[in-house]
Amino acid sequence: MTSADYSKFMPDRYTDHMPAPTPTWWEWNGNTVHVARAVAPDAPVRVLGIHGAGGYSGALWPFAGIGVKLGAEVLFPDLPLYGDTVVADPAGVRYEQWVDLLCDLVRAEKAADDRPLVLLGASIGGLLAYEVAARTGLADAVVATCLLDPSNPSARAAAARFGPMGVYGAPLMRRTERLVGRIRVPIRWVADVANMSSNRELATLCATDPRGGGVRVPLGFLSSYFSFEHTAPEAFRTTPVLLTHPADDRWTPPELSLQFLRRINAPTGFVMLDGCGHFPVEEPGLTQFHDAVDTLLRSVAERHRTKPSPPA
């Protein structure tokens, strides 16, 4: 299957000479996980990208290209149901598996390569990145375009295609999990993927790409996402978190993410991406994103260089 071209929606200066992803495979709990990589052994920092409910490594690869241009090595996994990852039981995939998989991947990557690791989460991947950092303690920083907390009714309403579905549908799905949990429906039926971008062509691609927003997800996955208890932000104390939120996001308003960010006890930063929709490809926000990530990666690399060596 030919990959869709998401790079054409970004300015040429960010995609010129963008490296082609190198496909690699990682076996995890009976699933074959696809991890797209741009290997750079001399890079001082590594970036692990985490997609959301309408994305996958191919959709986010232009942002991997930005990471490479900034001197980082990058790896972007396809989470179960998405991209080229092969799942043993698609109807049984639940949100908890996404969390567990990413935690195990981070541990495996850090065991093999101890360079600083930054987690970059897009859409609901933002809170995934936060949760993985909280559980593993191995991330040097988190960058998120969104911090949508499903325990917040307003956030659930924003995430769902129809607001009442997020507020009232989640408890109903939990009660009927045994009956309907394995039924798979197009993600665009339940999530507002059409508002991924104000660019109609990009929004349509996101909603119909068979590797991304065109996938079918089990109702049990949606129930598990809405009911998952993330680490309380008041207990998150060590890993810096940078929120780079699109200003013109018609899917998840910035204030919902800011409510969560303000409760985090670790160092935080916030950059509003002017002119950007949920999938941030517009200017000047894209340059603001580039510059904010550049500053963060330089800071992480510098902290690593000046970190005292452990005693022999």
TIDRENKOL-217536 format. One record per residue (C-alpha): residue number from 1; x, y, z. Coordinates in nm, 4 decimals, m for minus. Layout:
% residues N
R  num      east     north        up
R  NUM         X         Y         Z
...
//
This chain:
% residues 312
R  num      east     north        up
R    1    0.0000    0.0000    0.0000
R    2    0.1395    0.3415   m0.0981
R    3    0.1798    0.5835    0.1895
R    4   m0.0175    0.9076    0.1787
R    5    0.1890    1.2238    0.1366
R    6    0.1356    1.4522    0.4346
R    7    0.4514    1.6515    0.3662
R    8    0.2868    1.8433    0.0807
R    9    0.0804    2.0372    0.3340
R   10    0.3900    2.1834    0.5002
R   11    0.6180    2.4597    0.3720
R   12    0.8994    2.3309    0.1509
R   13    1.1729    2.4556    0.3848
R   14    1.0631    2.1956    0.6404
R   15    1.0336    1.9050    0.3990
R   16    1.3203    1.9634    0.1536
R   17    1.5690    1.6785    0.1968
R   18    1.3411    1.5168    0.4551
R   19    1.4832    1.1685    0.5168
R   20    1.2774    0.8683    0.4170
R   21    1.1717    0.6660    0.7217
R   22    1.3572    0.3414    0.7797
R   23    1.1028    0.0736    0.8788
R   24    1.1973   m0.1410    1.1772
R   25    0.9997   m0.4024    1.3681
R   26    0.9648   m0.4774    1.7378
R   27    0.7859   m0.7799    1.8803
R   28    0.5630   m0.6987    2.1752
R   29    0.3103   m0.9320    2.3406
R   30    0.2302   m1.1175    2.0210
R   31    0.2091   m0.8013    1.8113
R   32    0.4588   m0.6856    1.5499
R   33    0.5064   m0.3140    1.6076
R   34    0.6267   m0.0964    1.3221
R   35    0.8705    0.1764    1.4263
R   36    0.9766    0.4295    1.1630
R   37    1.3258    0.5637    1.2281
R   38    1.5759    0.8203    1.1118
R   39    1.8914    0.6865    1.2735
R   40    2.1620    0.9396    1.3639
R   41    2.4271    0.7829    1.5897
R   42    2.6013    1.1152    1.6505
R   43    2.2870    1.3096    1.7427
R   44    2.2967    1.4324    2.1050
R   45    1.9218    1.3795    2.1593
R   46    1.6578    1.1304    2.0462
R   47    1.2892    1.2093    1.9858
R   48    1.0142    0.9476    2.0150
R   49    0.6942    1.0625    1.8450
R   50    0.3524    0.9463    1.9631
R   51    0.0491    0.9817    1.7381
R   52   m0.3143    1.0220    1.8370
R   53   m0.6479    0.8783    1.7285
R   54   m0.6258    0.9867    1.3646
R   55   m0.2553    0.9556    1.2987
R   56    0.0353    0.7164    1.2601
R   57    0.4064    0.7399    1.1889
R   58    0.3533    0.8235    0.8216
R   59    0.1213    1.1136    0.9004
R   60    0.3633    1.2582    1.1545
R   61    0.6804    1.1912    0.9567
R   62    0.7133    1.5536    0.8353
R   63    0.7532    1.6462    1.2027
R   64    1.0193    1.3779    1.2317
R   65    1.1892    1.5631    0.9486
R   66    1.1891    1.8782    1.1614
R   67    1.3528    1.6799    1.4419
R   68    1.6228    1.5551    1.2066
R   69    1.6897    1.9074    1.0798
R   70    1.7304    2.0129    1.4434
R   71    1.9981    1.7480    1.4905
R   72    1.7982    1.4732    1.6639
R   73    1.7563    1.1034    1.5967
R   74    1.3886    1.0156    1.5692
R   75    1.1674    0.7106    1.6055
R   76    0.7914    0.7073    1.5521
R   77    0.5999    0.3867    1.6378
R   78    0.2621    0.2875    1.4978
R   79    0.0342    0.2069    1.7896
R   80   m0.1928   m0.1002    1.7631
R   81   m0.4727   m0.0589    1.5044
R   82   m0.2764    0.2104    1.3185
R   83   m0.0103    0.2298    1.0509
R   84    0.1779   m0.0893    0.9654
R   85    0.1721   m0.2500    1.3093
R   86    0.0339   m0.6045    1.2941
R   87   m0.2056   m0.6814    1.5806
R   88   m0.2924   m1.0334    1.6948
R   89   m0.6423   m0.9369    1.8147
R   90   m0.7614   m0.6008    1.6756
R   91   m1.1004   m0.6228    1.8486
R   92   m0.9266   m0.6670    2.1838
R   93   m0.7048   m0.3573    2.1673
R   94   m0.7545   m0.1251    2.4633
R   95   m0.6030    0.2097    2.5627
R   96   m0.4120    0.0461    2.8493
R   97   m0.2194   m0.1549    2.5902
R   98   m0.1063    0.1652    2.4226
R   99    0.0284    0.2893    2.7552
R  100    0.1989   m0.0411    2.8384
R  101    0.3481   m0.0755    2.4894
R  102    0.4963    0.2736    2.4946
R  103    0.6390    0.2259    2.8442
R  104    0.8046   m0.1000    2.7368
R  105    0.9342    0.0603    2.4166
R  106    1.0881    0.3499    2.6085
R  107    1.2524    0.1081    2.8512
R  108    1.3877   m0.1028    2.5645
R  109    1.5178    0.2010    2.3786
R  110    1.6871    0.3465    2.6869
R  111    1.8451    0.0110    2.7692
R  112    1.9941    0.0000    2.4191
R  113    2.0845    0.3693    2.3897
R  114    2.1198    0.5997    2.6884
R  115    2.1151    0.9286    2.4998
R  116    1.8566    1.1800    2.6246
R  117    1.5050    1.0955    2.5057
R  118    1.2301    1.3505    2.4394
R  119    0.8705    1.2316    2.3986
R  120    0.6709    1.4251    2.1381
R  121    0.2957    1.3643    2.1589
R  122    0.0422    1.4856    1.9039
R  123   m0.3299    1.5152    1.9815
R  124   m0.4215    1.2494    2.2432
R  125   m0.0609    1.1353    2.2047
R  126    0.0258    1.4367    2.4210
R  127   m0.1242    1.2866    2.7348
R  128    0.0179    0.9477    2.6337
R  129    0.3646    1.1036    2.6297
R  130    0.2964    1.2581    2.9703
R  131    0.1758    0.9245    3.1126
R  132    0.4740    0.7305    2.9777
R  133    0.7110    0.9876    3.1253
R  134    0.5324    0.9596    3.4604
R  135    0.5416    0.5796    3.4663
R  136    0.8948    0.5190    3.3405
R  137    1.0854    0.8196    3.4716
R  138    1.3076    0.7822    3.1647
R  139    1.2058    1.0776    2.9491
R  140    1.4152    1.3941    2.9616
R  141    1.1269    1.6131    2.8444
R  142    0.7753    1.5961    2.7039
R  143    0.6461    1.8063    2.4148
R  144    0.2709    1.7913    2.3560
R  145    0.0428    1.9646    2.1087
R  146   m0.2517    1.8790    2.3326
R  147   m0.3103    1.7596    2.6903
R  148   m0.6681    1.6379    2.6699
R  149   m0.7639    1.4806    3.0033
R  150   m1.0516    1.2316    2.9551
R  151   m1.1474    1.2622    3.3223
R  152   m1.2629    1.6176    3.2420
R  153   m1.6213    1.6099    3.1031
R  154   m1.5475    1.9132    2.8854
R  155   m1.2471    1.7333    2.7381
R  156   m1.4551    1.4211    2.6718
R  157   m1.7147    1.6338    2.4956
R  158   m1.4439    1.7921    2.2789
R  159   m1.2861    1.4576    2.1907
R  160   m1.6132    1.3019    2.0761
R  161   m1.7666    1.3884    1.7404
R  162   m2.0874    1.4791    1.9171
R  163   m2.0355    1.6372    2.2603
R  164   m2.3040    1.4400    2.4514
R  165   m2.1461    1.1170    2.3216
R  166   m1.8285    1.1957    2.5140
R  167   m2.0086    1.3055    2.8299
R  168   m2.2792    1.0381    2.8504
R  169   m2.1650    0.7716    2.6052
R  170   m1.8517    0.6753    2.8000
R  171   m2.0385    0.5509    3.1127
R  172   m2.2827    0.3634    2.8895
R  173   m1.9987    0.1934    2.6997
R  174   m1.8379    0.0878    3.0279
R  175   m2.1601   m0.0773    3.1404
R  176   m2.2039   m0.2587    2.8087
R  177   m1.8370   m0.3533    2.7521
R  178   m1.9032   m0.7264    2.7535
R  179   m2.1750   m0.6935    2.4930
R  180   m2.0312   m0.4369    2.2517
R  181   m1.6643   m0.3969    2.3460
R  182   m1.5332   m0.5988    2.0505
R  183   m1.7493   m0.4242    1.7905
R  184   m1.5276   m0.2135    1.5639
R  185   m1.6452    0.1147    1.4135
R  186   m1.4687    0.3785    1.2005
R  187   m1.2908    0.6211    1.4314
R  188   m1.4373    0.9098    1.2306
R  189   m1.7853    0.8045    1.3498
R  190   m1.6999    0.8829    1.7084
R  191   m1.4094    1.1311    1.6956
R  192   m1.4220    1.4694    1.5250
R  193   m1.1462    1.3802    1.2774
R  194   m1.2992    1.6132    1.0172
R  195   m1.1773    1.9047    1.2306
R  196   m0.8184    1.7814    1.2173
R  197   m0.7382    2.0804    0.9964
R  198   m0.8979    2.3900    0.8463
R  199   m0.7377    2.2763    0.5200
R  200   m1.0174    2.0701    0.3659
R  201   m0.7832    1.8453    0.1663
R  202   m0.5705    1.7657    0.4716
R  203   m0.8773    1.7086    0.6904
R  204   m1.0212    1.4695    0.4319
R  205   m0.6932    1.2793    0.4068
R  206   m0.6736    1.2478    0.7865
R  207   m1.0315    1.1205    0.8036
R  208   m1.0007    0.8644    0.5243
R  209   m0.6398    0.7407    0.5327
R  210   m0.6734    0.3624    0.5880
R  211   m0.3653    0.3658    0.8104
R  212   m0.4852    0.6630    1.0169
R  213   m0.8236    0.8282    1.0552
R  214   m0.9848    0.5664    0.8331
R  215   m0.9203    0.2762    1.0724
R  216   m1.1889    0.0894    1.2636
R  217   m1.1504    0.0798    1.6417
R  218   m1.3284   m0.1418    1.8954
R  219   m1.5841    0.0286    2.1162
R  220   m1.3948   m0.1214    2.4089
R  221   m1.0923    0.0892    2.3147
R  222   m1.3009    0.4049    2.3282
R  223   m1.4503    0.3022    2.6621
R  224   m1.1052    0.2276    2.8033
R  225   m0.9723    0.5639    2.6825
R  226   m1.2532    0.7648    2.8384
R  227   m1.2291    0.5769    3.1693
R  228   m0.8484    0.5555    3.1998
R  229   m0.7053    0.7148    3.5157
R  230   m0.3933    0.9073    3.4192
R  231   m0.1285    1.0088    3.6697
R  232   m0.2533    1.3110    3.8622
R  233   m0.0668    1.6212    3.7400
R  234   m0.0096    1.7270    4.1015
R  235    0.2030    1.4114    4.1403
R  236    0.4034    1.4747    3.8225
R  237    0.7139    1.6485    3.9538
R  238    1.0308    1.5776    3.7583
R  239    1.0026    1.5791    3.3777
R  240    0.9679    1.9188    3.2037
R  241    0.6530    1.9513    2.9922
R  242    0.6237    2.1900    2.6977
R  243    0.2748    2.2465    2.5581
R  244    0.2770    2.3712    2.1979
R  245   m0.0921    2.4101    2.1304
R  246   m0.2474    2.5197    1.7997
R  247   m0.4254    2.8519    1.8507
R  248   m0.7008    2.7855    1.5959
R  249   m0.7747    2.4272    1.6997
R  250   m1.1411    2.3611    1.6168
R  251   m1.1299    2.0155    1.7753
R  252   m0.9676    2.0592    2.1162
R  253   m0.9628    2.4206    2.2417
R  254   m0.6314    2.5311    2.4001
R  255   m0.7943    2.6141    2.7340
R  256   m0.8720    2.2462    2.7979
R  257   m0.5022    2.1593    2.7721
R  258   m0.3993    2.4645    2.9734
R  259   m0.6260    2.3555    3.2588
R  260   m0.4250    2.0350    3.2844
R  261   m0.0851    2.2025    3.2302
R  262   m0.1422    2.4486    3.5148
R  263   m0.1820    2.1587    3.7594
R  264    0.1505    1.9922    3.6709
R  265    0.4114    2.0272    3.9461
R  266    0.7109    1.9786    3.7151
R  267    0.8621    2.2676    3.5133
R  268    0.6274    2.3620    3.2311
R  269    0.6240    2.5878    2.9279
R  270    0.3584    2.7005    2.6847
R  271    0.3777    2.8206    2.3253
R  272    0.0637    2.9093    2.1303
R  273    0.0967    2.8149    1.7638
R  274   m0.0612    3.1088    1.5851
R  275   m0.2785    3.0289    1.2853
R  276   m0.2533    2.6511    1.3332
R  277   m0.5350    2.3982    1.3382
R  278   m0.5286    2.0705    1.5321
R  279   m0.2775    1.9291    1.2806
R  280   m0.0298    2.2195    1.2935
R  281    0.0988    2.2896    0.9423
R  282    0.0205    2.6618    0.9062
R  283    0.2412    2.9644    0.9573
R  284    0.3478    3.1407    1.1688
R  285    0.2672    2.8631    1.4173
R  286    0.4820    2.6011    1.2474
R  287    0.7886    2.8214    1.2801
R  288    0.6957    2.8854    1.6429
R  289    0.6788    2.5091    1.6949
R  290    1.0164    2.4600    1.5224
R  291    1.1813    2.7283    1.7355
R  292    1.0302    2.6057    2.0631
R  293    1.1392    2.2453    1.9980
R  294    1.4845    2.3665    1.8911
R  295    1.5267    2.5524    2.2198
R  296    1.4066    2.2519    2.4200
R  297    1.6341    2.0024    2.2425
R  298    1.9343    2.2281    2.2939
R  299    1.8476    2.2599    2.6623
R  300    1.8133    1.8814    2.7023
R  301    2.1455    1.8199    2.5249
R  302    2.3179    2.0807    2.7409
R  303    2.1789    1.9324    3.0626
R  304    2.3066    1.5923    2.9551
R  305    2.6556    1.7272    2.8770
R  306    2.6848    1.8968    3.2160
R  307    2.5295    1.6116    3.4150
R  308    2.7806    1.4731    3.6661
R  309    2.9099    1.1257    3.5835
R  310    2.8098    0.8502    3.8266
R  311    3.0827    0.7392    4.0672
R  312    3.2984    0.4520    3.9426
//
